[in-house]
Amino acid sequence: MRNRLAVFPVTAVLLLLSLAASTYAHHGFVSWFDMSRSVTVKGTVTSFDWTNPHAYIYLDVKDDKGAIVKWSAELGAIAMLTRAGWKRDTLKPGDELTMTGNPAKDGKPVMHLDKIVLANGQELATAL
């Protein structure tokens, strides 16, 4: 009987530990992005994905030689963006904007977005 009583607490602890590990892995921005550096790019929106768990902005950016570099920026969760005033149609293909964020550690043109400024100077909140 005593062994049966010990099974429940052990199972509960193992379940909680497995959930904590998956939460940490999902939100491990530090492993993907260089949080000690910041990069700013200016370009034209090609796509805005309003998806969970994170929204994404895709941007065509001209480099210093005039070649197009396709950048992407990861934003927060849809619920967080909605609270900050975002909507599915906040950004549209063709919109000009400037993005600032933490670049990918591997050098790819990807960032974790910190700041976004539209062509008219309006800054959009990326978090509350």
Contact map, one row per residue, 1 for C-alpha under 8 A:
11111000000000000000000000000000000000000000000000000000000000000000000000000000000000000000000000000000000000000000000000000000
11111100000000000000000000000000000000000000000000000000000000000000000000000000000000000000000000000000000000000000000000000000
11111110000000000000000000000000000000000000000000000000000000000000000000000000000000000000000000000000000000000000000000000000
11111111000000000000000000000000000000000000000000000000000000000000000000000000000000000000000000000000000000000000000000000000
11111111100000000000000000000000000000000000000000000000000000000000000000000000000000000000000000000000000000000000000000000000
01111111110000000000000000000000000000000000000000000000000000000000000000000000000000000000000000000000000000000000000000000000
00111111111000000000000000000000000000000000000000000000000000000000000000000000000000000000000000000000000000000000000000000000
00011111111100000000000000000000000000000000000000000000000000000000000000000000000000000000000000000000000000000000000000000000
00001111111110000000000000000000000000000000000000000000000000000000000000000000000000000000000000000000000000000000000000000000
00000111111111000000000000000000000000000000000000000000000000000000000000000000000000000000000000000000000000000000000000000000
00000011111111100000000000000000000000000000000000000000000000000000000000000000000000000000000000000000000000000000000000000000
00000001111111110000000000000000000000000000000000000000000000000000000000000000000000000000000000000000000000000000000000000000
00000000111111111000000000000000000000000000000000000000000000000000000000000000000000000000000000000000000000000000000000000000
00000000011111111100000000000000000000000000000000000000000000000000000000000000000000000000000000000000000000000000000000000000
00000000001111111110000000000000000000000000000000000000000000000000000000000000000000000000000000000000000000000000000000000000
00000000000111111111000000000000000000000000000000000000000000000000000000000000000000000000000000000000000000000000000000000000
00000000000011111111100000000000000000000000000000000000000000000000000000000000000000000000000000000000000000000000000000000000
00000000000001111111110000000000000000000000000000000000000000000000000000000000000000000000000000000000000000000000000000000000
00000000000000111111111000000000000000000000000000000000000000000000000000000000000000000000000000000000000000000000000000000000
00000000000000011111111100000000000000000000000000000000000000000000000000000000000000000000000000000000000000000000000000000000
00000000000000001111111110000000000000000000000000000000000000000000000000000000000000000000000000000000000000000000000000000000
00000000000000000111111111000000000000000000000000000000000000000000000000000000000000000000000000000000000000000000000000000000
00000000000000000011111111100000000000000000000000000000000000000000000000000000000000000000000000000000000000000000000000000000
00000000000000000001111111110000000000000000000000000000000000000000000000000000000000000000000000000000000000000000000000000000
00000000000000000000111111110000000000000000000000000000000000000000000000000000000000000000000000000000000000000000000000000000
00000000000000000000011111110000000000000000000000000000000000000000000000000000000000000000000000000000000000000000000000000000
00000000000000000000001111111000000000000000000000000000000000000000000000000000000000000000000000000000000000000000000000000000
00000000000000000000000111111111000000000000000000000000000000000000000000000000000000000000000000000000000000000000000000000000
00000000000000000000000000111111100000000000000000000000000000000000000000000000000000000000000000000000000000010000000000000000
00000000000000000000000000011111111000000000000000000000000000000000000000000000000000000000000000000000000000000000000000000000
00000000000000000000000000011111110000000000000000000000000000000000000000000000000000000000000000000000100000000000000000000000
00000000000000000000000000011111110000000000000000000000000000000000000000000000000000000000000000000001110000000000000000000000
00000000000000000000000000001111111000000000000000000000000000000000000000000000000000000000000000000111100000110000000000000000
00000000000000000000000000000111111111000000000000000000000000000000000000000000000000000000000000000111100000000000000000000000
00000000000000000000000000000100111111000000000000000000000000000000000000000000000000000000000000000110000000000000000000000000
00000000000000000000000000000000011111000000000000000000000000000000000000000000000000000000000000000100000000000000000000000000
00000000000000000000000000000000011111100000000000000000000000000000000000000000000000000000000000000110000000000000000000000000
00000000000000000000000000000000011111110000000000000000000000000000000000000000000000000000000000011110000000000000000000000000
00000000000000000000000000000000000011111000000000000000000000000000000000000000000000000000000000011110000000000000000000000000
00000000000000000000000000000000000001111100000000000000000000000000000000000000000000000000000001111000000000000000000000000000
00000000000000000000000000000000000000111110000000000000000010000000000000000000000000000000000001110000000000000000000000000000
00000000000000000000000000000000000000011111000000000000000010000000000000000000000000000000000111100000000000000000000000000000
00000000000000000000000000000000000000001111100000000000001111000000000000000000000000000000000111000000000000000000000000000000
00000000000000000000000000000000000000000111110000000000001110000000000000000000000000000000111110000000000000000000000000000000
00000000000000000000000000000000000000000011111100000000111100000000000000000000000000000011111110000000000000000000000000000000
00000000000000000000000000000000000000000001111100000000111100000000000000000000000000000001110000000000000000000000000000000000
00000000000000000000000000000000000000000000111110000000111000000000000000000000000000000001100000000000000000000000000000000000
00000000000000000000000000000000000000000000111111000011110000000000000000000000000000000011100000000000000000000000000000000000
00000000000000000000000000000000000000000000001111100011100000000000000000000000000000000000000000000000000000000000000000000000
00000000000000000000000000000000000000000000000111110111000000000000000000000100000000010000000000000000000000000000000000000000
00000000000000000000000000000000000000000000000011111111000000000000000000000100000000000000000000000000000000000000000000000000
00000000000000000000000000000000000000000000000001111110000000000000000000001100000000000000000000000000000000000000000000000000
00000000000000000000000000000000000000000000000000111110000000000000000000011100000000000000000000000000000000000000000000000000
00000000000000000000000000000000000000000000000001111111000000000000000001111100000000000000000000000000000000000000000000000000
00000000000000000000000000000000000000000000000111111111100000000000000001111100000000000000000000000000000000000000000000000000
00000000000000000000000000000000000000000000000111100111110000000000000111100000000000000000000000000000000000000000000000000000
00000000000000000000000000000000000000000000111110000011111000000000000111100000000000000000000000000000000000000000000000000000
00000000000000000000000000000000000000000000111100000001111100000000011110000000000000000000000000000000000000000000000000000000
00000000000000000000000000000000000000000011111000000000111110000000011100000000000000000000000000000000000000000000000000000000
00000000000000000000000000000000000000000011110000000000011111000001111000000000000000000000000000000000000000000000000000000000
00000000000000000000000000000000000000001111000000000000001111100001111000000000000000000000000000000000000000000000000000000000
00000000000000000000000000000000000000000010000000000000000111111111100000000000000000000000000000000000000000000000000000000000
00000000000000000000000000000000000000000000000000000000000011111111100000000000000000000000000000000000000000000000000000000000
00000000000000000000000000000000000000000000000000000000000001111110000000000000000000000000000000000000000000000000000000000000
00000000000000000000000000000000000000000000000000000000000001111110000000000000000000000000000000000000000000000000000000000000
00000000000000000000000000000000000000000000000000000000000001111111000000000000000000000000000000000000000000000000000000000000
00000000000000000000000000000000000000000000000000000000000001111111100000000000000000000000000000000000000000000000000000000000
00000000000000000000000000000000000000000000000000000000000111100111110000000000000000000000000000000000000000000000000000000000
00000000000000000000000000000000000000000000000000000000000111100011111000000000000000000000000000000000000010000000000000000000
00000000000000000000000000000000000000000000000000000000011110000001111100000000000000000000000000000000000010000000000000000000
00000000000000000000000000000000000000000000000000000000011110000000111110000000000000000000000000000000000011100000000000000000
00000000000000000000000000000000000000000000000000000001111000000000011111000000000000000000000000000000000011100000000000000000
00000000000000000000000000000000000000000000000000000001110000000000001111100000000000000000000000001000000001111000000000000000
00000000000000000000000000000000000000000000000000000111100000000000000111110000000000000000000000000000000001111000000000000000
00000000000000000000000000000000000000000000000000000111100000000000000011111000000000000000000000000000000000011000000000000100
00000000000000000000000000000000000000000000000000001110000000000000000001111101100000000000000000000000000000000000000000000110
00000000000000000000000000000000000000000000000000011110000000000000000000111111100000000000000000000000000000000000000000000000
00000000000000000000000000000000000000000000000001111110000000000000000000011111110000000000000000000000000000000000000000000000
00000000000000000000000000000000000000000000000000000000000000000000000000001111111000000000000000000000000000000000000000000000
00000000000000000000000000000000000000000000000000000000000000000000000000011111111100000000000000000000000000000000000000000011
00000000000000000000000000000000000000000000000000000000000000000000000000011111111111100000000000000000000000000000000000000110
00000000000000000000000000000000000000000000000000000000000000000000000000000111111111100000000000000000000000000000000000000000
00000000000000000000000000000000000000000000000000000000000000000000000000000011111111000000000000000000000000000000000000000001
00000000000000000000000000000000000000000000000000000000000000000000000000000001111111000000000000000000000000000000000000001111
00000000000000000000000000000000000000000000000000000000000000000000000000000000111111100000000000000000000000000000000000001000
00000000000000000000000000000000000000000000000000000000000000000000000000000000111111110100000000000000000000000000000000000000
00000000000000000000000000000000000000000000000000000000000000000000000000000000110011111100000000000000000000000000000000000000
00000000000000000000000000000000000000000000000001000000000000000000000000000000000001111110000000000000000000000000000000000000
00000000000000000000000000000000000000000000000000000000000000000000000000000000000000111111000000000000000000000000000000000000
00000000000000000000000000000000000000000000000000000000000000000000000000000000000001111111000000000000000000000000000000000000
00000000000000000000000000000000000000000000100100000000000000000000000000000000000000011111101000000000000000000000000000000000
00000000000000000000000000000000000000000000111100000000000000000000000000000000000000001111111000000000000000000000000000000000
00000000000000000000000000000000000000000001111100000000000000000000000000000000000000000011111000000000000000000000000000000000
00000000000000000000000000000000000000000001110000000000000000000000000000000000000000000001111100000000000000000000000000000000
00000000000000000000000000000000000000000001100000000000000000000000000000000000000000000011111110000000000000000000011000000000
00000000000000000000000000000000000000000111100000000000000000000000000000000000000000000000011111000000000000000000011000000000
00000000000000000000000000000000000000000111100000000000000000000000000000000000000000000000001111100000000000000001111000000000
00000000000000000000000000000000000000011110000000000000000000000000000000000000000000000000000111110000000000000001111000000000
00000000000000000000000000000000000000011100000000000000000000000000000000000000000000000000000011111000000000001111100000000000
00000000000000000000000000000000000001111000000000000000000000000000000000000000000000000000000001111100000000001111000000000000
00000000000000000000000000000000000001110000000000000000000000000000000010000000000000000000000000111110000000111110000000000000
00000000000000000000000000000000111111100000000000000000000000000000000000000000000000000000000000011111000000111100000000000000
00000000000000000000000000000000111011100000000000000000000000000000000000000000000000000000000000001111101111110000000000000000
00000000000000000000000000000001110000000000000000000000000000000000000000000000000000000000000000000111111111110000000000000000
00000000000000000000000000000011110000000000000000000000000000000000000000000000000000000000000000000011111100000000000000000000
00000000000000000000000000000001000000000000000000000000000000000000000000000000000000000000000000000001111100000000000000000000
00000000000000000000000000000000000000000000000000000000000000000000000000000000000000000000000000000011111111000000000000000000
00000000000000000000000000000000000000000000000000000000000000000000000000000000000000000000000000000011111111000000000000000000
00000000000000000000000000000000000000000000000000000000000000000000111100000000000000000000000000000011001111100000000000000000
00000000000000000000000000000000000000000000000000000000000000000000001111000000000000000000000000000011001111110000000000000000
00000000000000000000000000000000100000000000000000000000000000000000001111000000000000000000000000001111000011111000000000000000
00000000000000000000000000001000100000000000000000000000000000000000000011100000000000000000000000001111000001111100000000000000
00000000000000000000000000000000000000000000000000000000000000000000000011100000000000000000000000111100000000111111000000000100
00000000000000000000000000000000000000000000000000000000000000000000000000000000000000000000000000111100000000011111000000000100
00000000000000000000000000000000000000000000000000000000000000000000000000000000000000000000000000111000000000001111100000111100
00000000000000000000000000000000000000000000000000000000000000000000000000000000000000000000000011110000000000001111110000111100
00000000000000000000000000000000000000000000000000000000000000000000000000000000000000000000000011100000000000000011111111110000
00000000000000000000000000000000000000000000000000000000000000000000000000000000000000000000001111000000000000000001111111110000
00000000000000000000000000000000000000000000000000000000000000000000000000000000000000000000001111000000000000000000111111000000
00000000000000000000000000000000000000000000000000000000000000000000000000000000000000000000000000000000000000000000111111000000
00000000000000000000000000000000000000000000000000000000000000000000000000000000000000000000000000000000000000000000111111100000
00000000000000000000000000000000000000000000000000000000000000000000000000000000000000000000000000000000000000000000111111110000
00000000000000000000000000000000000000000000000000000000000000000000000000000000000000000000000000000000000000000011110011111000
00000000000000000000000000000000000000000000000000000000000000000000000000000000000000000000000000000000000000000011110001111100
00000000000000000000000000000000000000000000000000000000000000000000000000000000000110000000000000000000000000000011000000111111
00000000000000000000000000000000000000000000000000000000000000000000000000110000100100000000000000000000000000001111000000011111
00000000000000000000000000000000000000000000000000000000000000000000000000010001100100000000000000000000000000000000000000001111
00000000000000000000000000000000000000000000000000000000000000000000000000000001001100000000000000000000000000000000000000001111
